[in-house]
Amino acid sequence: MGFFTKDIKTMDDLFVHTLRDIYYAEKRILKALPEMIDKTTDATLKAGFKSHLKETEQHVSRLEEVFRMHGAEAKTVTCPAIDGIIKEAEEISGDISDKEVLDAALAAAAQAVEHYEITRYGTLIAWAKQLGRADCAAVLARTLEEEKAADAKLTKVAESKLNVRAAS
């Protein structure tokens, strides 16, 4: 099902489709994070990636909970956006031999992922509320707060040391 297909007729259809989109994205991120953990040399960034890997496992579980609550099948739809963000990160990181520049690039790539997730969860929360599903919105809001916190941590480590080291 493409994003604007005949299969999406109602706000509820759009909500479920977007849940499936972010479900795919979270599962894709689960596969990408271990490689990012292996590539980074900065201890703080590595620890942050490891922590976020555990959080991402919880995000997948929460999405499955929302699917159950909403009475929809927990399945994925391909998310070209997250595939593109991850592909770009893999291509860029494969071209960098300077470890400090690589760490800055990995942090930036992770932030691109976080920003995508933040937009998706924010939209899903608004739609859940519109559909009268405050229960679903509350579960999704917990994940949104964790995504925002991960983004803030990435900003802090990038600005306080990764970008400085990469530029010197």
Summary of the structure (lengths in Angstrom):
residues: 168
radius of gyration: 16.9
end to end distance: 47.3
largest distance: 53.7
contacts: 517
relative contact order: 0.15
helix: 82%
strand: 0%
